Amino acid sequence: MAAQVPGAVPARVPADAPDRTRDPDRTRADILDVATSEFADKGYAGARVDEIAARTSTTKRMIYYYFGNKEQLYIAVLERAYTGIRAVEQELDVDHLDPVDAIRRLAELTFDHHESHPDFVRLVSIENIDRAEHIARSPVLSGLATPAVDVLARILDRGREAGVFRADADPLDVHMVISAFCVFRTANRHTFHAIFQRDMLDPARRDHYRALLGDLVLAHLAAR
């Protein structure tokens, strides 16, 4: 039987399930790919499961078989999006980098991820408009904060011990600054360009912004 998203409402196996569930992982991934685009473009309220089904050449019943209902599908999309950035952070071998280099590398990693995943940024913006209504209902997402902060905490501890970071450096503050810069650059690209006639995603300025982010964070962390 296909794996269900935690908390999803069990659904009766649709008549077309035998042919479509031979590779359930791929089927779920295909649905999530299209659902990510649909929710990012139209938000939770505007997205339609019928449209997701049409774009995946499957059926609405099949989507409900895997995910239970529209809300559980949306939560699964959010879970995969947030798990993706957390997994990338965990892969960074910060313990073998100089603390200053580790902070800059982590900032660059977040910069690269957000730039290459604009749907993630849109989903975050949409969920904030909805006051994190759906994130709050996910047991998976509530446990993703600790790994992100733990990575930064380890770097800051080593930086304090080496005398290069301020004693009161807070990992959550650093996480906020990095996320704010990366999200703003993508989410506010169009309004910023309309007002200031500057495209923050202009490839010619990419290296400048990438270095600027690290400079800002390290300037805040510098020992005093």
Sequence and secondary structure as in RCSB ss.txt:
>XXXX:A:sequence
MAAQVPGAVPARVPADAPDRTRDPDRTRADILDVATSEFADKGYAGARVDEIAARTSTTKRMIYYYFGNKEQLYI
AVLERAYTGIRAVEQELDVDHLDPVDAIRRLAELTFDHHESHPDFVRLVSIENIDRAEHIARSPVLSGLATPAVD
VLARILDRGREAGVFRADADPLDVHMVISAFCVFRTANRHTFHAIFQRDMLDPARRDHYRALLGDLVLAHLAAR
>XXXX:A:secstr
     TT       TTHHHH SSHHHHHHHHHHHHHHHHHHHHHHH  HHHHHHHTTS HHHHHHHHSSHHHHHH
HHHHHHHHHHHHHHHHS GGGS HHHHHHHHHHHHHHHHHH HHHHHHHHHHHHTTTTTGGG TTGGGSHHHHHH
HHHHHHHHHHHTT B TT  HHHHHHHHHHHHHHHHHTHHHHHHHHS  TT GGGHHHHHHHHHHHHHHHHB  
